[in-house]
């Protein structure tokens, strides 16, 4: 039996057009499709599904419960696009031993972290250190 593979996440919102526009503009997905009423953004092999739901509030009630981590090639460019979109920062871009990290809030208040690992940190992670 094959082991499970985490393939996607459903992000519920009261305003899917606004949320979709933000993710598409600031994070440049590999694919951007509509399917059965969902907006489907593909980042690498992972799919972010955005759906309108009436049982959620307009702002995330507990944004620290889940953080979307995006591995990016150019954290400064992504942070600049987020700034241009009027994004609120929980933790602005900072250098942590050669790797760049920042935590932003999407339009619903969900936490989104951008990470640009240094070659050294990437090698450590891949080596299991």
C-alpha positions as CSV (number, residue, x, y, z in Angstrom):
1,X,0.0,0.0,0.0
2,X,1.3,3.4,-1.0
3,X,1.8,6.0,1.8
4,X,-0.4,9.1,1.8
5,X,0.8,12.1,-0.1
6,X,-0.2,15.6,1.1
7,X,-1.4,17.2,-2.2
8,X,-3.6,20.1,-1.4
9,X,-5.3,22.4,1.2
10,X,-8.7,24.0,1.2
11,X,-8.7,27.6,2.2
12,X,-12.2,28.7,3.1
13,X,-13.2,32.4,2.8
14,X,-16.1,34.7,2.5
15,X,-14.4,36.5,-0.4
16,X,-12.6,34.0,-2.7
17,X,-12.0,36.5,-5.5
18,X,-10.1,38.8,-3.1
19,X,-8.1,35.9,-1.6
20,X,-7.3,34.4,-5.0
21,X,-6.2,37.7,-6.4
22,X,-3.8,38.2,-3.6
23,X,-2.2,34.8,-3.7
24,X,-1.9,34.9,-7.5
25,X,-0.4,38.4,-7.5
26,X,2.2,38.0,-4.7
27,X,3.2,34.4,-5.0
28,X,3.1,33.7,-8.8
29,X,1.6,30.2,-8.8
30,X,2.7,27.6,-11.4
31,X,-0.9,27.1,-12.4
32,X,-4.1,29.1,-11.8
33,X,-7.4,27.3,-12.6
34,X,-11.1,27.2,-11.8
35,X,-12.7,23.9,-11.1
36,X,-16.2,23.2,-9.8
37,X,-16.5,26.6,-8.1
38,X,-13.0,26.4,-6.6
39,X,-10.0,28.5,-7.4
40,X,-7.1,26.1,-7.7
41,X,-3.5,27.5,-7.4
42,X,-0.6,25.1,-7.9
43,X,2.7,25.8,-6.2
44,X,5.2,23.1,-7.1
45,X,3.2,19.9,-6.7
46,X,1.0,21.4,-3.9
47,X,-2.5,22.7,-4.7
48,X,-4.2,25.5,-2.8
49,X,-8.0,25.4,-3.2
50,X,-9.9,28.6,-2.4
51,X,-13.6,28.2,-1.7
52,X,-16.4,30.4,-0.6
53,X,-17.9,29.2,2.7
54,X,-20.8,30.7,4.6
55,X,-19.7,29.0,7.9
56,X,-16.5,31.0,8.3
57,X,-15.9,34.6,9.3
58,X,-14.3,37.3,7.1
59,X,-11.1,37.2,9.2
60,X,-9.3,34.1,10.5
61,X,-10.2,33.5,14.1
62,X,-7.0,31.8,15.1
63,X,-4.3,32.6,12.4
64,X,-1.4,31.1,14.4
65,X,-3.0,27.6,14.2
66,X,-1.8,27.1,10.7
67,X,1.0,28.9,8.7
68,X,1.4,28.4,5.0
69,X,5.2,28.2,4.3
70,X,6.3,29.1,0.8
71,X,9.8,28.2,-0.3
72,X,10.9,31.0,-2.7
73,X,13.9,31.8,-4.8
74,X,13.9,35.5,-4.2
75,X,12.3,36.5,-0.8
76,X,13.1,40.2,-1.4
77,X,11.1,40.3,-4.6
78,X,8.2,38.4,-3.1
79,X,8.2,40.7,-0.1
80,X,8.2,43.7,-2.4
81,X,5.2,42.3,-4.3
82,X,3.5,41.8,-0.9
83,X,4.3,45.4,0.1
84,X,2.9,46.6,-3.2
85,X,-0.4,44.7,-2.4
86,X,-0.6,46.5,0.9
87,X,0.1,43.3,2.9
88,X,0.3,43.5,6.7
89,X,3.5,42.0,8.2
90,X,3.6,39.9,11.4
91,X,7.4,39.6,11.0
92,X,9.1,41.6,8.2
93,X,11.8,40.0,6.1
94,X,14.9,39.2,8.1
95,X,18.2,37.4,7.6
96,X,18.6,34.4,9.9
97,X,22.1,33.1,9.4
98,X,22.0,33.5,5.7
99,X,18.4,32.4,5.1
100,X,15.6,34.9,4.7
101,X,12.3,34.6,6.5
102,X,9.2,36.8,6.7
103,X,5.6,36.2,8.0
104,X,2.7,38.1,6.4
105,X,-1.0,38.1,6.8
106,X,-3.2,37.3,3.7
107,X,-6.3,39.4,3.2
108,X,-8.3,37.1,5.6
109,X,-5.6,37.3,8.2
110,X,-4.1,33.8,7.6
111,X,-0.4,33.6,8.2
112,X,1.9,33.1,5.2
113,X,5.6,32.7,5.6
114,X,8.1,33.2,2.8
115,X,11.4,31.3,3.2
116,X,14.5,31.6,1.1
117,X,17.0,29.0,2.5
118,X,20.7,29.5,2.1
119,X,22.6,26.8,0.2
120,X,24.1,25.8,3.5
121,X,20.8,25.5,5.3
122,X,19.3,23.6,2.3
123,X,22.2,21.1,2.3
124,X,21.7,20.6,6.1
125,X,18.0,19.9,5.6
126,X,18.6,17.5,2.7
127,X,21.3,15.7,4.6
128,X,19.0,15.2,7.6
129,X,21.1,17.4,9.9
